[in-house]
Amino acid sequence: LAIAIAVWIAAVTAADPDVVRTFPTPIKIEFVGQDPGLMINNNIPQEVQITLRAPQSVWNQLTTQPESVRAILDLSGLNAGEHKLNLQIQIDVRPVRIVTVNPSSISLTLEPLITRNLELQSSLTGQPFIGYLAGDLTIDPKEVVLAGPQSIVKRVTIARVSLDLTGLRENINQSVAI
């Protein structure tokens, strides 16, 4: 019986040998369970590279169904502050063994999401064409709403639009970046 099992295992692995490979495309990290009142306030990887061990036939399935491999970062129940979390890898095709995950864990900082209204200020530069004068500047809207992580929003002191009048000969109505 032992010899028969050994021969069967040898035959199966010879017909469909295990292969260790890096998954051909990086896997996009899915963020789940994030409190809507909190924001991630640091740059974190958006993708993960995975190396797997699987029979050749399973690799064929994995490469034709890349959506069967998922990388999940669960933020459920986390409060504001610094956290180091392990990625959860889900693979729908079997049998597969995860060899390496890069990165395997992610450090992030969660901060409260705040909003703040700021009066929009203007800055005019340059001179209009000779014989023309710059009239009154009208800004609409007069206020902007900032939303973001608390530490960044609190550092903002002014919101300003800049407009270059150099060589202008007519009225302008234009959208400009804040």
FIFI-826184 format. One record per residue: x, y, z of N, C-alpha, C in turn; residue in one letter. Coordinates in nm, 3 decimals, always signed. Atoms other than C-alpha are relative to their C-alpha. Layout:
BEGIN
+---------+---------+---------+---------+---------+---------+---------+---------+---------+-----+
|     n_u |     n_v |     n_w |    ca_u |    ca_v |    ca_w |     c_u |     c_v |     c_w | res |
+---------+---------+---------+---------+---------+---------+---------+---------+---------+-----+
|       X |       Y |       Z |       X |       Y |       Z |       X |       Y |       Z |   a |
...
+---------+---------+---------+---------+---------+---------+---------+---------+---------+-----+
//
This chain:
BEGIN
+---------+---------+---------+---------+---------+---------+---------+---------+---------+-----+
|     n_u |     n_v |     n_w |    ca_u |    ca_v |    ca_w |     c_u |     c_v |     c_w | res |
+---------+---------+---------+---------+---------+---------+---------+---------+---------+-----+
|  +0.083 |  -0.119 |  +0.000 |  +0.000 |  +0.000 |  +0.000 |  +0.087 |  +0.126 |  +0.000 |   l |
|  -0.091 |  -0.114 |  -0.007 |  +0.284 |  +0.241 |  +0.089 |  +0.068 |  +0.023 |  -0.134 |   a |
|  -0.066 |  -0.013 |  +0.130 |  +0.460 |  +0.169 |  -0.239 |  -0.100 |  +0.053 |  -0.104 |   i |
|  +0.101 |  -0.046 |  +0.095 |  +0.135 |  +0.223 |  -0.432 |  -0.027 |  +0.149 |  +0.017 |   a |
|  +0.022 |  -0.144 |  -0.027 |  +0.078 |  +0.562 |  -0.265 |  +0.119 |  +0.080 |  -0.050 |   i |
|  -0.120 |  -0.071 |  +0.046 |  +0.439 |  +0.668 |  -0.335 |  +0.003 |  +0.008 |  -0.152 |   a |
|  +0.002 |  +0.000 |  +0.147 |  +0.406 |  +0.567 |  -0.702 |  -0.108 |  +0.097 |  -0.050 |   v |
|  +0.108 |  -0.090 |  +0.042 |  +0.073 |  +0.754 |  -0.729 |  +0.043 |  +0.147 |  +0.016 |   w |
|  -0.047 |  -0.137 |  -0.024 |  +0.224 |  +1.073 |  -0.574 |  +0.106 |  +0.038 |  -0.103 |   i |
|  -0.104 |  -0.028 |  +0.099 |  +0.526 |  +1.048 |  -0.805 |  -0.061 |  +0.023 |  -0.138 |   a |
|  +0.064 |  -0.014 |  +0.132 |  +0.301 |  +1.009 |  -1.109 |  -0.075 |  +0.132 |  -0.009 |   a |
|  +0.077 |  -0.124 |  +0.001 |  +0.079 |  +1.301 |  -1.015 |  +0.093 |  +0.120 |  -0.008 |   v |
|  -0.091 |  -0.115 |  +0.003 |  +0.369 |  +1.540 |  -0.945 |  +0.083 |  +0.003 |  -0.127 |   t |
|  -0.073 |  -0.001 |  +0.127 |  +0.551 |  +1.432 |  -1.261 |  -0.087 |  +0.053 |  -0.113 |   a |
|  +0.091 |  -0.045 |  +0.105 |  +0.244 |  +1.500 |  -1.475 |  -0.035 |  +0.148 |  +0.017 |   a |
|  +0.036 |  -0.139 |  -0.028 |  +0.168 |  +1.836 |  -1.308 |  +0.091 |  +0.053 |  +0.111 |   d |
|  -0.097 |  -0.036 |  -0.105 |  +0.483 |  +1.955 |  -1.125 |  -0.031 |  +0.136 |  +0.063 |   p |
|  +0.013 |  -0.129 |  -0.069 |  +0.480 |  +2.234 |  -0.866 |  +0.101 |  +0.098 |  -0.060 |   d |
|  -0.084 |  -0.107 |  +0.055 |  +0.619 |  +2.563 |  -0.995 |  -0.007 |  +0.117 |  +0.096 |   v |
|  -0.005 |  -0.119 |  -0.084 |  +0.733 |  +2.858 |  -0.785 |  +0.026 |  +0.118 |  -0.093 |   v |
|  -0.010 |  -0.118 |  +0.087 |  +0.676 |  +3.190 |  -0.963 |  -0.055 |  +0.122 |  +0.071 |   r |
|  +0.059 |  -0.126 |  -0.043 |  +0.608 |  +3.553 |  -0.897 |  -0.123 |  +0.024 |  -0.086 |   t |
|  +0.123 |  -0.027 |  +0.075 |  +0.253 |  +3.642 |  -0.995 |  +0.032 |  +0.106 |  -0.105 |   f |
|  -0.044 |  -0.086 |  +0.111 |  +0.283 |  +3.814 |  -1.336 |  -0.033 |  +0.149 |  +0.013 |   p |
|  +0.035 |  -0.142 |  -0.016 |  +0.111 |  +4.139 |  -1.235 |  -0.011 |  +0.031 |  +0.149 |   t |
|  +0.019 |  -0.038 |  -0.140 |  +0.120 |  +4.331 |  -0.906 |  -0.149 |  +0.000 |  +0.033 |   p |
|  +0.138 |  +0.007 |  -0.046 |  -0.199 |  +4.288 |  -0.703 |  -0.035 |  +0.130 |  +0.070 |   i |
|  +0.046 |  -0.125 |  -0.061 |  -0.389 |  +4.608 |  -0.616 |  -0.054 |  -0.030 |  +0.140 |   k |
|  +0.044 |  +0.018 |  -0.138 |  -0.444 |  +4.639 |  -0.240 |  -0.140 |  +0.059 |  +0.017 |   i |
|  +0.135 |  -0.045 |  -0.029 |  -0.810 |  +4.665 |  -0.137 |  -0.007 |  +0.040 |  +0.147 |   e |
|  +0.016 |  -0.049 |  -0.138 |  -0.880 |  +4.874 |  +0.174 |  -0.145 |  -0.020 |  +0.040 |   f |
|  +0.136 |  +0.026 |  -0.046 |  -1.184 |  +4.756 |  +0.369 |  -0.015 |  +0.042 |  +0.146 |   v |
|  +0.033 |  -0.028 |  -0.139 |  -1.353 |  +4.865 |  +0.690 |  +0.050 |  +0.133 |  +0.053 |   g |
|  -0.051 |  -0.128 |  -0.048 |  -1.212 |  +5.218 |  +0.702 |  -0.114 |  +0.087 |  +0.051 |   q |
|  +0.096 |  -0.093 |  -0.059 |  -1.404 |  +5.452 |  +0.931 |  -0.008 |  +0.122 |  -0.091 |   d |
|  +0.010 |  -0.116 |  +0.090 |  -1.543 |  +5.731 |  +0.706 |  +0.045 |  +0.131 |  +0.064 |   p |
|  -0.048 |  -0.120 |  -0.067 |  -1.436 |  +5.987 |  +0.968 |  +0.151 |  +0.006 |  +0.015 |   g |
|  -0.147 |  +0.004 |  -0.008 |  -1.069 |  +5.889 |  +0.936 |  +0.059 |  -0.006 |  -0.140 |   l |
|  -0.072 |  +0.004 |  +0.128 |  -0.816 |  +5.934 |  +0.654 |  +0.140 |  -0.052 |  +0.023 |   m |
|  -0.140 |  +0.043 |  -0.004 |  -0.484 |  +5.769 |  +0.580 |  +0.085 |  +0.122 |  -0.035 |   i |
|  -0.078 |  -0.123 |  +0.018 |  -0.222 |  +6.043 |  +0.613 |  +0.145 |  -0.026 |  -0.036 |   n |
|  -0.137 |  +0.020 |  +0.046 |  +0.093 |  +5.887 |  +0.470 |  -0.004 |  -0.082 |  -0.129 |   n |
|  -0.008 |  +0.077 |  +0.124 |  +0.207 |  +5.734 |  +0.146 |  +0.021 |  -0.146 |  +0.033 |   n |
|  -0.011 |  +0.143 |  -0.022 |  +0.150 |  +5.364 |  +0.150 |  -0.007 |  -0.069 |  -0.136 |   i |
|  +0.004 |  +0.071 |  +0.129 |  +0.196 |  +5.105 |  -0.125 |  -0.144 |  -0.028 |  -0.041 |   p |
|  +0.133 |  +0.029 |  +0.054 |  -0.107 |  +5.056 |  -0.349 |  -0.006 |  -0.139 |  -0.061 |   q |
|  -0.006 |  +0.133 |  +0.061 |  +0.011 |  +4.721 |  -0.488 |  +0.096 |  -0.087 |  +0.078 |   e |
|  -0.085 |  +0.097 |  -0.068 |  +0.175 |  +4.406 |  -0.360 |  +0.045 |  -0.103 |  -0.104 |   v |
|  -0.054 |  +0.104 |  +0.088 |  +0.397 |  +4.151 |  -0.536 |  -0.002 |  -0.132 |  +0.078 |   q |
|  +0.018 |  +0.128 |  -0.069 |  +0.327 |  +3.785 |  -0.453 |  +0.073 |  -0.110 |  -0.077 |   i |
|  -0.062 |  +0.119 |  +0.058 |  +0.532 |  +3.471 |  -0.513 |  -0.077 |  -0.121 |  +0.053 |   t |
|  +0.084 |  +0.115 |  -0.035 |  +0.333 |  +3.146 |  -0.516 |  +0.063 |  -0.130 |  -0.046 |   l |
|  -0.036 |  +0.136 |  +0.042 |  +0.394 |  +2.772 |  -0.535 |  -0.131 |  -0.070 |  -0.034 |   r |
|  +0.122 |  +0.066 |  +0.044 |  +0.134 |  +2.585 |  -0.737 |  +0.033 |  -0.095 |  -0.115 |   a |
|  -0.019 |  +0.087 |  +0.116 |  +0.103 |  +2.301 |  -0.988 |  -0.016 |  +0.081 |  -0.130 |   p |
|  +0.003 |  -0.070 |  +0.129 |  +0.148 |  +2.406 |  -1.353 |  -0.144 |  +0.026 |  -0.047 |   q |
|  +0.139 |  -0.016 |  +0.044 |  -0.223 |  +2.351 |  -1.425 |  -0.069 |  +0.113 |  +0.076 |   s |
|  +0.059 |  -0.108 |  -0.081 |  -0.318 |  +2.589 |  -1.141 |  +0.056 |  +0.134 |  -0.047 |   v |
|  -0.057 |  -0.124 |  +0.053 |  -0.076 |  +2.853 |  -1.275 |  -0.073 |  +0.044 |  -0.126 |   w |
|  +0.076 |  -0.035 |  +0.120 |  -0.262 |  +2.838 |  -1.605 |  -0.132 |  +0.066 |  +0.037 |   n |
|  +0.125 |  -0.061 |  -0.047 |  -0.587 |  +2.913 |  -1.418 |  +0.025 |  +0.139 |  +0.060 |   q |
|  -0.030 |  -0.128 |  -0.064 |  -0.426 |  +3.193 |  -1.215 |  +0.029 |  +0.110 |  -0.102 |   l |
|  -0.035 |  -0.103 |  +0.098 |  -0.288 |  +3.372 |  -1.520 |  -0.118 |  +0.037 |  -0.089 |   t |
|  +0.119 |  -0.034 |  +0.079 |  -0.620 |  +3.353 |  -1.706 |  -0.108 |  +0.065 |  +0.086 |   t |
|  +0.098 |  -0.059 |  -0.092 |  -0.816 |  +3.464 |  -1.396 |  +0.074 |  +0.082 |  +0.108 |   q |
|  -0.077 |  -0.076 |  -0.100 |  -0.601 |  +3.734 |  -1.227 |  -0.085 |  +0.054 |  +0.114 |   p |
|  +0.087 |  -0.050 |  -0.107 |  -0.905 |  +3.853 |  -1.027 |  -0.019 |  -0.103 |  +0.111 |   e |
|  +0.013 |  +0.103 |  -0.103 |  -0.886 |  +3.526 |  -0.832 |  +0.101 |  +0.019 |  +0.113 |   s |
|  -0.097 |  -0.030 |  -0.105 |  -0.595 |  +3.670 |  -0.629 |  -0.028 |  +0.142 |  +0.050 |   v |
|  +0.032 |  -0.130 |  -0.060 |  -0.674 |  +3.955 |  -0.388 |  +0.090 |  +0.026 |  +0.119 |   r |
|  -0.076 |  -0.043 |  -0.117 |  -0.472 |  +4.152 |  -0.134 |  -0.089 |  +0.099 |  +0.076 |   a |
|  +0.095 |  -0.079 |  -0.078 |  -0.683 |  +4.300 |  +0.147 |  +0.069 |  +0.056 |  +0.124 |   i |
|  -0.047 |  -0.064 |  -0.122 |  -0.590 |  +4.549 |  +0.418 |  -0.123 |  +0.041 |  +0.078 |   l |
|  +0.121 |  -0.022 |  -0.080 |  -0.858 |  +4.544 |  +0.688 |  +0.024 |  +0.107 |  +0.105 |   d |
|  -0.013 |  -0.112 |  -0.094 |  -0.892 |  +4.875 |  +0.873 |  -0.114 |  +0.004 |  +0.101 |   l |
|  +0.116 |  +0.005 |  -0.089 |  -1.201 |  +4.770 |  +1.071 |  +0.041 |  +0.021 |  +0.146 |   s |
|  -0.020 |  -0.020 |  -0.143 |  -1.214 |  +4.898 |  +1.427 |  +0.122 |  +0.082 |  +0.038 |   g |
|  -0.120 |  -0.077 |  -0.033 |  -0.899 |  +5.112 |  +1.401 |  -0.037 |  +0.144 |  +0.033 |   l |
|  +0.018 |  -0.139 |  -0.039 |  -0.887 |  +5.450 |  +1.573 |  +0.112 |  +0.085 |  -0.059 |   n |
|  -0.106 |  -0.090 |  +0.046 |  -0.676 |  +5.755 |  +1.490 |  +0.132 |  -0.040 |  +0.065 |   a |
|  -0.132 |  +0.034 |  -0.051 |  -0.304 |  +5.691 |  +1.529 |  +0.078 |  -0.083 |  -0.100 |   g |
|  -0.088 |  +0.080 |  +0.086 |  -0.021 |  +5.481 |  +1.387 |  -0.033 |  -0.148 |  +0.017 |   e |
|  +0.032 |  +0.143 |  -0.002 |  -0.084 |  +5.119 |  +1.294 |  +0.092 |  -0.074 |  -0.096 |   h |
|  -0.074 |  +0.088 |  +0.090 |  +0.113 |  +4.832 |  +1.141 |  -0.088 |  -0.123 |  -0.020 |   k |
|  +0.096 |  +0.106 |  +0.030 |  -0.112 |  +4.582 |  +0.965 |  +0.058 |  -0.099 |  -0.100 |   l |
|  -0.039 |  +0.104 |  +0.095 |  -0.050 |  +4.253 |  +0.787 |  -0.103 |  -0.009 |  -0.112 |   n |
|  +0.089 |  +0.018 |  +0.114 |  -0.194 |  +4.206 |  +0.441 |  -0.062 |  -0.139 |  +0.005 |   l |
|  +0.068 |  +0.128 |  +0.011 |  -0.448 |  +3.929 |  +0.394 |  -0.007 |  -0.034 |  -0.149 |   q |
|  +0.000 |  +0.044 |  +0.140 |  -0.402 |  +3.737 |  +0.068 |  -0.107 |  -0.107 |  -0.015 |   i |
|  +0.105 |  +0.099 |  +0.029 |  -0.704 |  +3.552 |  -0.072 |  +0.019 |  -0.051 |  -0.142 |   q |
|  -0.016 |  +0.062 |  +0.131 |  -0.666 |  +3.307 |  -0.359 |  -0.114 |  -0.099 |  -0.018 |   i |
|  +0.118 |  +0.082 |  +0.023 |  -0.977 |  +3.146 |  -0.506 |  +0.031 |  -0.135 |  -0.065 |   d |
|  -0.037 |  +0.125 |  +0.069 |  -0.793 |  +2.873 |  -0.703 |  +0.084 |  -0.083 |  +0.096 |   v |
|  -0.074 |  +0.091 |  -0.089 |  -0.657 |  +2.569 |  -0.517 |  +0.065 |  -0.110 |  -0.082 |   r |
|  -0.083 |  -0.027 |  -0.117 |  -0.404 |  +2.423 |  -0.439 |  +0.109 |  +0.101 |  -0.034 |   p |
|  -0.102 |  -0.103 |  +0.014 |  -0.173 |  +2.721 |  -0.397 |  +0.058 |  +0.026 |  +0.138 |   v |
|  -0.065 |  -0.037 |  -0.125 |  +0.082 |  +2.805 |  -0.131 |  +0.072 |  +0.133 |  -0.021 |   r |
|  -0.066 |  -0.131 |  +0.008 |  +0.201 |  +3.161 |  -0.068 |  +0.143 |  -0.017 |  +0.048 |   i |
|  -0.141 |  +0.008 |  -0.036 |  +0.581 |  +3.176 |  -0.067 |  +0.046 |  +0.132 |  +0.061 |   v |
|  -0.037 |  -0.131 |  -0.054 |  +0.642 |  +3.551 |  -0.024 |  -0.104 |  +0.103 |  -0.042 |   t |
|  +0.085 |  -0.116 |  +0.028 |  +0.443 |  +3.872 |  -0.010 |  +0.086 |  +0.122 |  +0.026 |   v |
|  -0.084 |  -0.119 |  -0.015 |  +0.619 |  +4.203 |  -0.069 |  -0.079 |  +0.125 |  -0.036 |   n |
|  -0.029 |  +0.008 |  -0.143 |  +0.537 |  +4.408 |  +0.133 |  -0.102 |  -0.089 |  +0.070 |   p |
|  +0.091 |  +0.089 |  -0.072 |  +0.385 |  +4.168 |  +0.385 |  -0.082 |  +0.076 |  +0.105 |   s |
|  +0.075 |  -0.083 |  -0.094 |  +0.280 |  +4.444 |  +0.627 |  +0.015 |  +0.146 |  -0.042 |   s |
|  +0.002 |  -0.141 |  +0.038 |  +0.198 |  +4.811 |  +0.592 |  -0.018 |  +0.085 |  +0.125 |   i |
|  +0.012 |  -0.097 |  -0.110 |  +0.252 |  +5.095 |  +0.838 |  -0.076 |  +0.121 |  -0.053 |   s |
|  +0.078 |  -0.115 |  +0.042 |  -0.002 |  +5.374 |  +0.819 |  -0.043 |  +0.082 |  +0.120 |   l |
|  +0.049 |  -0.091 |  -0.103 |  -0.130 |  +5.672 |  +1.013 |  -0.140 |  +0.042 |  -0.037 |   t |
|  +0.138 |  -0.044 |  +0.020 |  -0.502 |  +5.738 |  +1.047 |  -0.021 |  +0.128 |  +0.079 |   l |
|  +0.030 |  -0.128 |  -0.065 |  -0.615 |  +6.092 |  +1.125 |  -0.146 |  +0.034 |  -0.021 |   e |
|  +0.139 |  -0.044 |  +0.020 |  -0.956 |  +6.249 |  +1.175 |  -0.012 |  +0.083 |  -0.127 |   p |
|  +0.032 |  -0.078 |  +0.118 |  -1.110 |  +6.392 |  +0.859 |  -0.071 |  +0.126 |  +0.047 |   l |
|  +0.065 |  -0.125 |  -0.040 |  -1.192 |  +6.760 |  +0.908 |  -0.023 |  +0.086 |  -0.125 |   i |
|  +0.025 |  -0.097 |  +0.107 |  -1.332 |  +7.038 |  +0.689 |  +0.016 |  +0.139 |  +0.059 |   t |
|  -0.022 |  -0.137 |  -0.045 |  -1.257 |  +7.408 |  +0.706 |  -0.029 |  +0.093 |  -0.117 |   r |
|  +0.027 |  -0.101 |  +0.103 |  -1.382 |  +7.713 |  +0.513 |  +0.108 |  +0.107 |  +0.004 |   n |
|  -0.097 |  -0.108 |  +0.010 |  -1.130 |  +7.968 |  +0.387 |  -0.048 |  +0.101 |  -0.103 |   l |
|  +0.032 |  -0.104 |  +0.097 |  -1.190 |  +8.302 |  +0.218 |  +0.103 |  -0.007 |  -0.112 |   e |
|  -0.086 |  +0.007 |  +0.116 |  -1.049 |  +8.297 |  -0.134 |  +0.059 |  +0.137 |  -0.029 |   l |
|  -0.069 |  -0.126 |  +0.027 |  -0.788 |  +8.569 |  -0.193 |  +0.053 |  -0.001 |  -0.142 |   q |
|  -0.049 |  -0.008 |  +0.138 |  -0.664 |  +8.698 |  -0.529 |  +0.137 |  +0.065 |  -0.003 |   s |
|  -0.132 |  -0.058 |  +0.021 |  -0.320 |  +8.789 |  -0.657 |  +0.012 |  +0.029 |  -0.149 |   s |
|  -0.014 |  -0.042 |  +0.140 |  -0.281 |  +8.989 |  -0.980 |  +0.146 |  +0.032 |  -0.027 |   l |
|  -0.138 |  -0.029 |  +0.039 |  +0.054 |  +9.002 |  -1.160 |  -0.001 |  +0.053 |  -0.143 |   t |
|  -0.015 |  -0.050 |  +0.135 |  +0.171 |  +9.178 |  -1.475 |  -0.088 |  +0.122 |  -0.025 |   g |
|  +0.076 |  -0.118 |  +0.040 |  +0.026 |  +9.479 |  -1.658 |  -0.074 |  -0.031 |  -0.130 |   q |
|  +0.071 |  +0.019 |  +0.127 |  -0.243 |  +9.481 |  -1.927 |  +0.069 |  +0.080 |  -0.111 |   p |
|  -0.057 |  -0.067 |  +0.116 |  -0.159 |  +9.607 |  -2.278 |  -0.008 |  +0.152 |  +0.020 |   f |
|  -0.005 |  -0.146 |  -0.015 |  -0.071 |  +9.980 |  -2.305 |  -0.135 |  +0.059 |  -0.039 |   i |
|  +0.127 |  -0.066 |  +0.025 |  -0.383 | +10.193 |  -2.284 |  -0.118 |  -0.071 |  +0.067 |   g |
|  +0.106 |  +0.074 |  -0.068 |  -0.582 |  +9.937 |  -2.087 |  +0.027 |  +0.001 |  +0.150 |   y |
|  -0.012 |  +0.003 |  -0.146 |  -0.650 |  +9.933 |  -1.713 |  -0.065 |  -0.126 |  +0.054 |   l |
|  +0.060 |  +0.115 |  -0.068 |  -0.721 |  +9.645 |  -1.483 |  -0.115 |  +0.051 |  +0.085 |   a |
|  +0.116 |  -0.040 |  -0.078 |  -1.071 |  +9.681 |  -1.341 |  -0.011 |  -0.083 |  +0.126 |   g |
|  +0.023 |  +0.078 |  -0.121 |  -1.224 |  +9.519 |  -1.038 |  -0.003 |  -0.149 |  -0.033 |   d |
|  -0.004 |  +0.145 |  +0.014 |  -1.168 |  +9.149 |  -0.997 |  -0.117 |  -0.059 |  +0.078 |   l |
|  +0.111 |  +0.067 |  -0.067 |  -1.471 |  +8.937 |  -0.917 |  +0.034 |  -0.148 |  +0.012 |   t |
|  -0.029 |  +0.142 |  -0.025 |  -1.419 |  +8.597 |  -0.758 |  -0.129 |  -0.069 |  +0.039 |   i |
|  +0.118 |  +0.081 |  -0.035 |  -1.692 |  +8.337 |  -0.751 |  +0.040 |  -0.146 |  -0.005 |   d |
|  +0.052 |  -0.030 |  -0.133 |  -1.711 |  +8.147 |  -0.518 |  +0.102 |  +0.079 |  +0.081 |   p |
|  -0.086 |  -0.083 |  -0.084 |  -1.570 |  +8.370 |  -0.247 |  +0.069 |  -0.081 |  +0.110 |   k |
|  -0.057 |  +0.088 |  -0.102 |  -1.493 |  +8.078 |  -0.014 |  +0.025 |  -0.137 |  -0.061 |   e |
|  -0.025 |  +0.139 |  +0.039 |  -1.345 |  +7.734 |  -0.056 |  -0.009 |  -0.086 |  +0.126 |   v |
|  +0.008 |  +0.094 |  -0.111 |  -1.395 |  +7.427 |  +0.160 |  +0.115 |  -0.099 |  -0.015 |   v |
|  -0.108 |  +0.096 |  -0.004 |  -1.089 |  +7.224 |  +0.251 |  -0.047 |  -0.122 |  +0.079 |   l |
|  +0.030 |  +0.123 |  -0.073 |  -1.131 |  +6.862 |  +0.354 |  +0.122 |  -0.089 |  -0.009 |   a |
|  -0.116 |  +0.088 |  +0.000 |  -0.854 |  +6.626 |  +0.457 |  +0.042 |  -0.037 |  +0.140 |   g |
|  -0.052 |  +0.037 |  -0.132 |  -0.644 |  +6.490 |  +0.739 |  +0.023 |  +0.124 |  +0.086 |   p |
|  -0.006 |  -0.112 |  -0.093 |  -0.647 |  +6.715 |  +1.044 |  +0.134 |  +0.072 |  -0.002 |   q |
|  -0.131 |  -0.065 |  -0.009 |  -0.271 |  +6.781 |  +1.053 |  +0.031 |  +0.082 |  -0.125 |   s |
|  -0.027 |  -0.074 |  +0.123 |  -0.263 |  +6.897 |  +0.690 |  -0.094 |  +0.119 |  -0.013 |   i |
|  +0.098 |  -0.109 |  +0.013 |  -0.583 |  +7.105 |  +0.690 |  +0.033 |  +0.114 |  +0.096 |   v |
|  -0.032 |  -0.104 |  -0.098 |  -0.471 |  +7.292 |  +1.004 |  +0.120 |  +0.084 |  -0.043 |   k |
|  -0.118 |  -0.075 |  +0.045 |  -0.145 |  +7.397 |  +0.831 |  -0.031 |  +0.100 |  -0.110 |   r |
|  +0.035 |  -0.090 |  +0.109 |  -0.325 |  +7.574 |  +0.545 |  -0.041 |  +0.135 |  +0.059 |   v |
|  +0.028 |  -0.133 |  -0.055 |  -0.330 |  +7.949 |  +0.610 |  -0.081 |  +0.086 |  -0.096 |   t |
|  +0.077 |  -0.078 |  +0.096 |  -0.468 |  +8.098 |  +0.287 |  -0.033 |  -0.085 |  -0.122 |   i |
|  +0.034 |  +0.057 |  +0.130 |  -0.639 |  +7.999 |  -0.035 |  +0.005 |  +0.117 |  -0.098 |   a |
|  -0.023 |  -0.113 |  +0.090 |  -0.532 |  +8.214 |  -0.328 |  -0.008 |  -0.045 |  -0.145 |   r |
|  -0.004 |  +0.019 |  +0.144 |  -0.591 |  +8.242 |  -0.701 |  +0.090 |  +0.108 |  -0.057 |   v |
|  -0.090 |  -0.094 |  +0.065 |  -0.328 |  +8.408 |  -0.919 |  -0.041 |  +0.017 |  -0.145 |   s |
|  +0.037 |  -0.030 |  +0.137 |  -0.401 |  +8.579 |  -1.248 |  +0.105 |  +0.094 |  -0.059 |   l |
|  -0.100 |  -0.081 |  +0.069 |  -0.144 |  +8.717 |  -1.493 |  -0.070 |  +0.089 |  -0.102 |   d |
|  +0.066 |  -0.096 |  +0.088 |  -0.265 |  +9.033 |  -1.669 |  +0.088 |  +0.043 |  -0.117 |   l |
|  -0.097 |  -0.043 |  +0.100 |  +0.039 |  +9.069 |  -1.897 |  -0.059 |  -0.006 |  -0.141 |   t |
|  +0.042 |  -0.009 |  +0.139 |  -0.068 |  +9.190 |  -2.242 |  -0.149 |  -0.016 |  -0.027 |   g |
|  +0.144 |  +0.018 |  +0.022 |  -0.444 |  +9.153 |  -2.189 |  -0.062 |  +0.125 |  -0.062 |   l |
|  +0.066 |  -0.111 |  +0.069 |  -0.671 |  +9.368 |  -2.414 |  -0.150 |  -0.006 |  +0.012 |   r |
|  +0.144 |  +0.017 |  -0.012 |  -1.017 |  +9.251 |  -2.315 |  -0.037 |  -0.059 |  +0.134 |   e |
|  +0.049 |  +0.063 |  -0.123 |  -1.231 |  +9.132 |  -2.028 |  +0.025 |  -0.150 |  -0.010 |   n |
|  -0.018 |  +0.146 |  +0.001 |  -1.162 |  +8.776 |  -1.926 |  -0.092 |  -0.062 |  +0.104 |   i |
|  +0.079 |  +0.082 |  -0.092 |  -1.378 |  +8.515 |  -1.762 |  +0.062 |  -0.137 |  -0.006 |   n |
|  -0.077 |  +0.122 |  +0.009 |  -1.165 |  +8.221 |  -1.674 |  +0.004 |  -0.072 |  +0.135 |   q |
|  -0.018 |  +0.081 |  -0.121 |  -1.134 |  +7.936 |  -1.427 |  +0.149 |  -0.015 |  +0.023 |   s |
|  -0.142 |  +0.013 |  -0.033 |  -0.801 |  +7.928 |  -1.246 |  +0.015 |  -0.092 |  +0.120 |   v |
|  -0.027 |  +0.091 |  -0.112 |  -0.641 |  +7.684 |  -1.005 |  +0.020 |  +0.077 |  +0.129 |   a |
|  -0.016 |  -0.062 |  -0.131 |  -0.650 |  +7.763 |  -0.636 |  +0.135 |  -0.040 |  +0.055 |   i |
+---------+---------+---------+---------+---------+---------+---------+---------+---------+-----+
//
